Amino acid sequence: MIANDLLKNQHGGMYFAAESSSVKQCVAEMVEKHVGALIVLDQNQDLRGIISERDILRLFNEDENCKFAKTAVKDVMTPKEKLITAQTSEALGDVMQKMNDHSIRHIVILEGERFVGLGSIRDVVRMLLDGALADNKQLMDYVYNSSL
């Protein structure tokens, strides 16, 4: 299993925010889509960063009187330069290790320098669970259908 498999097996889709969007708009989108992060693009559709639940909590912690409706995503997001990334061909174990080492729940997946997707811990768990269930079924079929 590799990082690209996370993207192939995702449910839903990728969701985006503009740098100029307000944090309030992002929160509404995240709640509506049931996601914990949005990909931030500039006007040319180039990756600028991500905004996650943690970025928003950090903002609130720093200033509980902050104006979510007036605060721009670009002022809160994790910028591209600080993102933890994985290549599409990277082994899933290595991706999980990066996510664990950096205590992150979302990882940007690249092909070379080109953005291709955002993997989440939910995607990792789903993929591991699907694999474990398939292995279990195969073993059960072997045990109960083999002639001993």
N, C-alpha and C positions, 0 to 999 in steps of 0.2 A: 504494500500500500504506500502511496506517495501523496504529497500535498495536493496535486491536481485531482486526486480521487475525492478529496473533501469537497471540491467545487462541483464535481459531477453528481455527487449524492446529496447536494443541498436541497432542502425544501423551501419553497418561497422564492425569493430572488435577492438581488442586491439592491440596496436602497442608498440614495445619494442626498447630499446637501450641498448647497452653494456656500462659498466662503462668506458671502454677504448675508446669508440667512440668519435669523435670530436664533438664539438658544431655545426660546420658547417654541418656535416652529419645529426645531429638531426634536424637542421633547414630544411634541404632539405626533410627529411622524414615527418616532420610536415606539410610542405607546400604541398607535394604530397598527403598526406592522409587527408588534411583539418582538422587537430586536433591541440589542444592547449597544449598537454602534451604527453610525452612518459613514459612508465614504464621502470625503469632501473633495470636490472638484472645482477647478477654476473655470473661467469663461470658455477656455479652449478645451474643456473636458479632460484636463491633465490632473493627475492625482496631486493633491496638496496636503492630505493628511486624513485622519479620521477623528470623529467626535464620538466619545463613548460615555456611558453612564458615569464612569469614574471621572472623566473630565468635568462633567456637570456637577458631580458631588464635590469635586475639588473647588470649583468656582463658588458653590454655596458655602463651603467650609471657610473659604477665605473672606467672603463678604455675604453674610446672610441677608443683607438688604439689597443684594444685586438686582438689577432690572433685567430679567430674562428676556423680556420683549425687546429690550434695547441693546443687549449684548450680542455682538456678532460672533458667529461660529469661529472665524479666523482668530479671535482673541482667546478662545478657550480650547480649541482642538489640539490634538497631538500632531505636530507638523511632520511632514514627510521625512525630514532629516532625523527625527527621533523614533520613527516607526521600527518595530521589530518585524522583519520580513522573512519569508521562505520562498525558495524557488519551486516551481511546479514539479520538478523532478526529485525534490528532497524527500527522503524517507519519512513516513508518518512518525516514527519514533523520534527522529531528530526534531521534527516540528513540535511534537508534544514536549520534548525536553526544553526547547526554546521558550515555549509558552509557560512552562513550569518555572524555569530559571528566572524569567523576567516578570512572573506573576501577572500575566496578561490573559485575557479571555478572547481576544481577537488578534488575528495575525494576517497581515497583508501578504498576498501571494503574488509573486512576480514571475514573469518569463523573461529572463535577462533583466532589463530595466523597465519592461512594460508591465503595467498593472493588469492583472487578470481576475482578481477576486479577493474576497475577505473570508477567511476561515474563522470559525468560532469554536469554543470549547464544546458547545452543543453539537456541532458537526463531528467533532472528534469522538465524543461519547456515542453518538448515533452510529458512526461507522464501526467502532469497536464492538458495540452491542450487536449490530447486524452480523459481523464476522463471528462473534461468539455463538450467536443463535444458529448460524449456518453450520458451524463446526459441531455444535451439539446435535443438530438434526442428522448430520452425516454419521456421527458416532452412534446415535440411537438406531439409525437405519442399519448400520453395520452389525450392531449387537443383536437386534431383533430379527434381522433378515438373513443372517449368515447361518449356515448349517454347521453346527458344532458336532 
